Amino acid sequence: MASESDRIARAGDYVFGLMNDIERRRAERDLEIDPAFRDAVQRLAERMRAFDPAAPADGATDKRWNLFT
């Protein structure tokens, strides 16, 4: 069983596209069968959306930093 920090690091590697093909396929399989890993990937991906340059520029960007507090 992976520790929480290992899971978060692996989720980061997946979200940022830092995995080789074999690791990525394994992670994609784990997304289907491992709820803890799936949740870690989802949480990280949601946080990274705050940095999406295509997001609306209606002043909401100033509030995005609140996601990290």
Biopython code that builds the backbone (N, CA, C, O; Angstrom):
import numpy as np
from Bio.PDB.StructureBuilder import StructureBuilder

atoms = [
    (1, "MET", "N", (0.837, -1.169, 0.000)),
    (1, "MET", "CA", (0.000, 0.000, 0.000)),
    (1, "MET", "C", (0.892, 1.245, 0.000)),
    (1, "MET", "O", (1.847, 1.338, 0.770)),
    (2, "ALA", "N", (0.569, 2.181, -0.861)),
    (2, "ALA", "CA", (1.355, 3.402, -0.980)),
    (2, "ALA", "C", (0.979, 4.386, 0.115)),
    (2, "ALA", "O", (-0.173, 4.458, 0.541)),
    (3, "SER", "N", (1.971, 5.140, 0.560)),
    (3, "SER", "CA", (1.683, 6.178, 1.544)),
    (3, "SER", "C", (0.978, 7.339, 0.842)),
    (3, "SER", "O", (0.984, 7.435, -0.386)),
    (4, "GLU", "N", (0.382, 8.203, 1.628)),
    (4, "GLU", "CA", (-0.325, 9.356, 1.062)),
    (4, "GLU", "C", (0.625, 10.239, 0.259)),
    (4, "GLU", "O", (0.256, 10.725, -0.810)),
    (5, "SER", "N", (1.836, 10.452, 0.753)),
    (5, "SER", "CA", (2.791, 11.299, 0.025)),
    (5, "SER", "C", (3.214, 10.647, -1.283)),
    (5, "SER", "O", (3.384, 11.337, -2.288)),
    (6, "ASP", "N", (3.387, 9.330, -1.288)),
    (6, "ASP", "CA", (3.717, 8.626, -2.530)),
    (6, "ASP", "C", (2.570, 8.731, -3.526)),
    (6, "ASP", "O", (2.786, 8.919, -4.724)),
    (7, "ARG", "N", (1.357, 8.608, -3.020)),
    (7, "ARG", "CA", (0.169, 8.691, -3.881)),
    (7, "ARG", "C", (0.066, 10.074, -4.512)),
    (7, "ARG", "O", (-0.220, 10.195, -5.703)),
    (8, "ILE", "N", (0.300, 11.122, -3.713)),
    (8, "ILE", "CA", (0.228, 12.492, -4.216)),
    (8, "ILE", "C", (1.332, 12.735, -5.253)),
    (8, "ILE", "O", (1.093, 13.371, -6.280)),
    (9, "ALA", "N", (2.520, 12.235, -4.984)),
    (9, "ALA", "CA", (3.624, 12.391, -5.935)),
    (9, "ALA", "C", (3.303, 11.686, -7.248)),
    (9, "ALA", "O", (3.560, 12.224, -8.325)),
    (10, "ARG", "N", (2.754, 10.506, -7.159)),
    (10, "ARG", "CA", (2.396, 9.753, -8.369)),
    (10, "ARG", "C", (1.266, 10.452, -9.130)),
    (10, "ARG", "O", (1.279, 10.506, -10.360)),
    (11, "ALA", "N", (0.297, 10.980, -8.396)),
    (11, "ALA", "CA", (-0.786, 11.736, -9.029)),
    (11, "ALA", "C", (-0.224, 12.954, -9.750)),
    (11, "ALA", "O", (-0.663, 13.283, -10.852)),
    (12, "GLY", "N", (0.735, 13.616, -9.138)),
    (12, "GLY", "CA", (1.382, 14.758, -9.780)),
    (12, "GLY", "C", (2.086, 14.361, -11.060)),
    (12, "GLY", "O", (1.981, 15.048, -12.076)),
    (13, "ASP", "N", (2.798, 13.260, -11.009)),
    (13, "ASP", "CA", (3.472, 12.782, -12.215)),
    (13, "ASP", "C", (2.464, 12.504, -13.328)),
    (13, "ASP", "O", (2.727, 12.785, -14.497)),
    (14, "TYR", "N", (1.315, 11.953, -12.959)),
    (14, "TYR", "CA", (0.281, 11.659, -13.954)),
    (14, "TYR", "C", (-0.323, 12.948, -14.511)),
    (14, "TYR", "O", (-0.433, 13.109, -15.727)),
    (15, "VAL", "N", (-0.711, 13.856, -13.632)),
    (15, "VAL", "CA", (-1.354, 15.098, -14.059)),
    (15, "VAL", "C", (-0.418, 15.937, -14.921)),
    (15, "VAL", "O", (-0.852, 16.539, -15.903)),
    (16, "PHE", "N", (0.854, 15.980, -14.564)),
    (16, "PHE", "CA", (1.811, 16.790, -15.305)),
    (16, "PHE", "C", (2.404, 16.065, -16.512)),
    (16, "PHE", "O", (3.229, 16.633, -17.227)),
    (17, "GLY", "N", (1.997, 14.827, -16.745)),
    (17, "GLY", "CA", (2.471, 14.092, -17.918)),
    (17, "GLY", "C", (3.930, 13.683, -17.826)),
    (17, "GLY", "O", (4.632, 13.657, -18.837)),
    (18, "LEU", "N", (4.389, 13.365, -16.637)),
    (18, "LEU", "CA", (5.794, 13.022, -16.435)),
    (18, "LEU", "C", (6.062, 11.513, -16.465)),
    (18, "LEU", "O", (7.188, 11.078, -16.220)),
    (19, "MET", "N", (5.041, 10.723, -16.761)),
    (19, "MET", "CA", (5.191, 9.265, -16.752)),
    (19, "MET", "C", (5.538, 8.752, -18.138)),
    (19, "MET", "O", (5.135, 9.325, -19.150)),
    (20, "ASN", "N", (6.297, 7.658, -18.165)),
    (20, "ASN", "CA", (6.523, 6.994, -19.435)),
    (20, "ASN", "C", (5.254, 6.205, -19.790)),
    (20, "ASN", "O", (4.313, 6.156, -18.998)),
    (21, "ASP", "N", (5.230, 5.599, -20.956)),
    (21, "ASP", "CA", (4.016, 4.917, -21.429)),
    (21, "ASP", "C", (3.555, 3.807, -20.487)),
    (21, "ASP", "O", (2.360, 3.667, -20.229)),
    (22, "ILE", "N", (4.489, 3.027, -19.980)),
    (22, "ILE", "CA", (4.120, 1.919, -19.088)),
    (22, "ILE", "C", (3.536, 2.451, -17.782)),
    (22, "ILE", "O", (2.507, 1.963, -17.315)),
    (23, "GLU", "N", (4.197, 3.456, -17.191)),
    (23, "GLU", "CA", (3.693, 4.038, -15.946)),
    (23, "GLU", "C", (2.324, 4.676, -16.151)),
    (23, "GLU", "O", (1.444, 4.561, -15.297)),
    (24, "ARG", "N", (2.146, 5.357, -17.299)),
    (24, "ARG", "CA", (0.865, 6.009, -17.577)),
    (24, "ARG", "C", (-0.254, 4.988, -17.710)),
    (24, "ARG", "O", (-1.344, 5.187, -17.174)),
    (25, "ARG", "N", (0.007, 3.895, -18.422)),
    (25, "ARG", "CA", (-1.019, 2.848, -18.561)),
    (25, "ARG", "C", (-1.365, 2.248, -17.205)),
    (25, "ARG", "O", (-2.533, 1.985, -16.921)),
    (26, "ARG", "N", (-0.362, 2.033, -16.371)),
    (26, "ARG", "CA", (-0.606, 1.496, -15.028)),
    (26, "ARG", "C", (-1.425, 2.493, -14.204)),
    (26, "ARG", "O", (-2.347, 2.102, -13.488)),
    (27, "ALA", "N", (-1.091, 3.765, -14.305)),
    (27, "ALA", "CA", (-1.836, 4.783, -13.569)),
    (27, "ALA", "C", (-3.276, 4.860, -14.059)),
    (27, "ALA", "O", (-4.195, 5.006, -13.253)),
    (28, "GLU", "N", (-3.482, 4.764, -15.360)),
    (28, "GLU", "CA", (-4.842, 4.810, -15.899)),
    (28, "GLU", "C", (-5.654, 3.597, -15.448)),
    (28, "GLU", "O", (-6.857, 3.714, -15.211)),
    (29, "ARG", "N", (-5.022, 2.452, -15.329)),
    (29, "ARG", "CA", (-5.707, 1.285, -14.777)),
    (29, "ARG", "C", (-6.046, 1.525, -13.306)),
    (29, "ARG", "O", (-7.141, 1.198, -12.849)),
    (30, "ASP", "N", (-5.094, 2.100, -12.574)),
    (30, "ASP", "CA", (-5.319, 2.375, -11.160)),
    (30, "ASP", "C", (-6.411, 3.414, -10.943)),
    (30, "ASP", "O", (-7.093, 3.386, -9.918)),
    (31, "LEU", "N", (-6.585, 4.323, -11.886)),
    (31, "LEU", "CA", (-7.676, 5.287, -11.775)),
    (31, "LEU", "C", (-9.027, 4.575, -11.724)),
    (31, "LEU", "O", (-9.965, 5.050, -11.085)),
    (32, "GLU", "N", (-9.112, 3.444, -12.397)),
    (32, "GLU", "CA", (-10.359, 2.681, -12.436)),
    (32, "GLU", "C", (-10.578, 1.845, -11.179)),
    (32, "GLU", "O", (-11.720, 1.614, -10.784)),
    (33, "ILE", "N", (-9.495, 1.388, -10.545)),
    (33, "ILE", "CA", (-9.646, 0.422, -9.460)),
    (33, "ILE", "C", (-9.226, 0.923, -8.085)),
    (33, "ILE", "O", (-9.519, 0.273, -7.082)),
    (34, "ASP", "N", (-8.546, 2.066, -8.016)),
    (34, "ASP", "CA", (-8.029, 2.569, -6.738)),
    (34, "ASP", "C", (-8.666, 3.927, -6.414)),
    (34, "ASP", "O", (-8.225, 4.957, -6.925)),
    (35, "PRO", "N", (-9.688, 3.927, -5.576)),
    (35, "PRO", "CA", (-10.378, 5.185, -5.275)),
    (35, "PRO", "C", (-9.472, 6.250, -4.649)),
    (35, "PRO", "O", (-9.657, 7.439, -4.909)),
    (36, "ALA", "N", (-8.515, 5.851, -3.845)),
    (36, "ALA", "CA", (-7.627, 6.831, -3.210)),
    (36, "ALA", "C", (-6.751, 7.522, -4.250)),
    (36, "ALA", "O", (-6.550, 8.735, -4.188)),
    (37, "PHE", "N", (-6.233, 6.755, -5.201)),
    (37, "PHE", "CA", (-5.414, 7.348, -6.265)),
    (37, "PHE", "C", (-6.283, 8.231, -7.158)),
    (37, "PHE", "O", (-5.871, 9.328, -7.533)),
    (38, "ARG", "N", (-7.465, 7.764, -7.495)),
    (38, "ARG", "CA", (-8.385, 8.536, -8.332)),
    (38, "ARG", "C", (-8.717, 9.871, -7.660)),
    (38, "ARG", "O", (-8.737, 10.909, -8.321)),
    (39, "ASP", "N", (-8.973, 9.847, -6.366)),
    (39, "ASP", "CA", (-9.276, 11.081, -5.638)),
    (39, "ASP", "C", (-8.075, 12.028, -5.628)),
    (39, "ASP", "O", (-8.236, 13.240, -5.770)),
    (40, "ALA", "N", (-6.884, 11.479, -5.463)),
    (40, "ALA", "CA", (-5.678, 12.315, -5.453)),
    (40, "ALA", "C", (-5.485, 12.990, -6.809)),
    (40, "ALA", "O", (-5.167, 14.177, -6.871)),
    (41, "VAL", "N", (-5.674, 12.242, -7.886)),
    (41, "VAL", "CA", (-5.543, 12.809, -9.232)),
    (41, "VAL", "C", (-6.599, 13.888, -9.445)),
    (41, "VAL", "O", (-6.296, 14.963, -9.962)),
    (42, "GLN", "N", (-7.818, 13.609, -9.053)),
    (42, "GLN", "CA", (-8.901, 14.564, -9.241)),
    (42, "GLN", "C", (-8.651, 15.850, -8.458)),
    (42, "GLN", "O", (-8.830, 16.944, -8.993)),
    (43, "ARG", "N", (-8.240, 15.728, -7.203)),
    (43, "ARG", "CA", (-7.964, 16.920, -6.389)),
    (43, "ARG", "C", (-6.862, 17.766, -7.009)),
    (43, "ARG", "O", (-6.986, 18.988, -7.091)),
    (44, "LEU", "N", (-5.784, 17.120, -7.444)),
    (44, "LEU", "CA", (-4.673, 17.855, -8.028)),
    (44, "LEU", "C", (-5.074, 18.499, -9.351)),
    (44, "LEU", "O", (-4.726, 19.651, -9.610)),
    (45, "ALA", "N", (-5.794, 17.772, -10.180)),
    (45, "ALA", "CA", (-6.233, 18.317, -11.470)),
    (45, "ALA", "C", (-7.147, 19.522, -11.263)),
    (45, "ALA", "O", (-7.052, 20.505, -11.998)),
    (46, "GLU", "N", (-8.025, 19.452, -10.276)),
    (46, "GLU", "CA", (-8.909, 20.581, -9.993)),
    (46, "GLU", "C", (-8.119, 21.800, -9.543)),
    (46, "GLU", "O", (-8.436, 22.925, -9.928)),
    (47, "ARG", "N", (-7.110, 21.584, -8.744)),
    (47, "ARG", "CA", (-6.271, 22.708, -8.306)),
    (47, "ARG", "C", (-5.478, 23.297, -9.462)),
    (47, "ARG", "O", (-5.276, 24.510, -9.516)),
    (48, "MET", "N", (-5.035, 22.472, -10.373)),
    (48, "MET", "CA", (-4.258, 22.959, -11.509)),
    (48, "MET", "C", (-5.118, 23.771, -12.483)),
    (48, "MET", "O", (-4.599, 24.608, -13.222)),
    (49, "ARG", "N", (-6.426, 23.524, -12.482)),
    (49, "ARG", "CA", (-7.307, 24.303, -13.358)),
    (49, "ARG", "C", (-7.256, 25.779, -13.005)),
    (49, "ARG", "O", (-7.567, 26.622, -13.846)),
    (50, "ALA", "N", (-6.874, 26.106, -11.792)),
    (50, "ALA", "CA", (-6.766, 27.505, -11.385)),
    (50, "ALA", "C", (-5.720, 28.244, -12.204)),
    (50, "ALA", "O", (-5.752, 29.471, -12.294)),
    (51, "PHE", "N", (-4.806, 27.516, -12.794)),
    (51, "PHE", "CA", (-3.745, 28.127, -13.587)),
    (51, "PHE", "C", (-4.025, 28.070, -15.082)),
    (51, "PHE", "O", (-3.139, 28.347, -15.890)),
    (52, "ASP", "N", (-5.247, 27.712, -15.455)),
    (52, "ASP", "CA", (-5.636, 27.580, -16.858)),
    (52, "ASP", "C", (-5.674, 28.954, -17.512)),
    (52, "ASP", "O", (-6.475, 29.801, -17.119)),
    (53, "PRO", "N", (-4.815, 29.187, -18.508)),
    (53, "PRO", "CA", (-4.806, 30.497, -19.159)),
    (53, "PRO", "C", (-6.073, 30.765, -19.972)),
    (53, "PRO", "O", (-6.329, 31.914, -20.331)),
    (54, "ALA", "N", (-6.856, 29.760, -20.265)),
    (54, "ALA", "CA", (-8.078, 29.941, -21.041)),
    (54, "ALA", "C", (-9.278, 30.260, -20.162)),
    (54, "ALA", "O", (-10.390, 30.407, -20.668)),
    (55, "ALA", "N", (-9.074, 30.367, -18.871)),
    (55, "ALA", "CA", (-10.169, 30.656, -17.947)),
    (55, "ALA", "C", (-10.652, 32.083, -18.149)),
    (55, "ALA", "O", (-9.884, 32.929, -18.606)),
    (56, "PRO", "N", (-11.890, 32.366, -17.826)),
    (56, "PRO", "CA", (-12.430, 33.714, -18.013)),
    (56, "PRO", "C", (-11.669, 34.753, -17.199)),
    (56, "PRO", "O", (-11.277, 34.511, -16.057)),
    (57, "ALA", "N", (-11.473, 35.900, -17.807)),
    (57, "ALA", "CA", (-10.734, 36.986, -17.151)),
    (57, "ALA", "C", (-11.719, 38.006, -16.588)),
    (57, "ALA", "O", (-11.646, 39.188, -16.924)),
    (58, "ASP", "N", (-12.624, 37.567, -15.749)),
    (58, "ASP", "CA", (-13.664, 38.440, -15.202)),
    (58, "ASP", "C", (-13.386, 38.839, -13.760)),
    (58, "ASP", "O", (-14.303, 39.198, -13.021)),
    (59, "GLY", "N", (-12.135, 38.777, -13.368)),
    (59, "GLY", "CA", (-11.799, 39.103, -11.996)),
    (59, "GLY", "C", (-11.761, 37.891, -11.085)),
    (59, "GLY", "O", (-11.300, 37.984, -9.948)),
    (60, "ALA", "N", (-12.236, 36.768, -11.566)),
    (60, "ALA", "CA", (-12.245, 35.556, -10.751)),
    (60, "ALA", "C", (-10.839, 35.049, -10.487)),
    (60, "ALA", "O", (-10.617, 34.294, -9.540)),
    (61, "THR", "N", (-9.893, 35.454, -11.312)),
    (61, "THR", "CA", (-8.532, 34.954, -11.136)),
    (61, "THR", "C", (-7.954, 35.359, -9.790)),
    (61, "THR", "O", (-7.158, 34.619, -9.212)),
    (62, "ASP", "N", (-8.345, 36.527, -9.283)),
    (62, "ASP", "CA", (-7.840, 36.953, -7.977)),
    (62, "ASP", "C", (-8.336, 36.033, -6.875)),
    (62, "ASP", "O", (-7.656, 35.870, -5.861)),
    (63, "LYS", "N", (-9.483, 35.440, -7.045)),
    (63, "LYS", "CA", (-10.060, 34.567, -6.032)),
    (63, "LYS", "C", (-9.485, 33.160, -6.107)),
    (63, "LYS", "O", (-9.680, 32.365, -5.188)),
    (64, "ARG", "N", (-8.788, 32.845, -7.177)),
    (64, "ARG", "CA", (-8.269, 31.489, -7.359)),
    (64, "ARG", "C", (-7.265, 31.101, -6.290)),
    (64, "ARG", "O", (-7.169, 29.928, -5.929)),
    (65, "TRP", "N", (-6.520, 32.064, -5.780)),
    (65, "TRP", "CA", (-5.523, 31.738, -4.778)),
    (65, "TRP", "C", (-6.184, 31.207, -3.508)),
    (65, "TRP", "O", (-5.536, 30.518, -2.719)),
    (66, "ASN", "N", (-7.451, 31.513, -3.303)),
    (66, "ASN", "CA", (-8.164, 31.004, -2.138)),
    (66, "ASN", "C", (-8.299, 29.482, -2.175)),
    (66, "ASN", "O", (-8.505, 28.852, -1.137)),
    (67, "LEU", "N", (-8.186, 28.894, -3.354)),
    (67, "LEU", "CA", (-8.259, 27.442, -3.466)),
    (67, "LEU", "C", (-7.121, 26.765, -2.719)),
    (67, "LEU", "O", (-7.246, 25.611, -2.308)),
    (68, "PHE", "N", (-6.029, 27.464, -2.545)),
    (68, "PHE", "CA", (-4.829, 26.865, -1.964)),
    (68, "PHE", "C", (-4.660, 27.177, -0.490)),
    (68, "PHE", "O", (-3.647, 26.817, 0.111)),
    (69, "THR", "N", (-5.635, 27.839, 0.094)),
    (69, "THR", "CA", (-5.504, 28.172, 1.512)),
    (69, "THR", "C", (-6.426, 27.335, 2.345)),
    (69, "THR", "O", (-6.454, 27.477, 3.567)),
]
sb = StructureBuilder()
sb.init_structure("model")
sb.init_model(0)
sb.init_chain("A")
sb.init_seg("    ")
for serial, (resi, resn, name, xyz) in enumerate(atoms, 1):
    if name == "N":
        sb.init_residue(resn, " ", resi, " ")
    sb.init_atom(name, np.array(xyz, "f"), 0.0, 1.0, " ", f" {name:<3s}", serial, name[0])
structure = sb.get_structure()
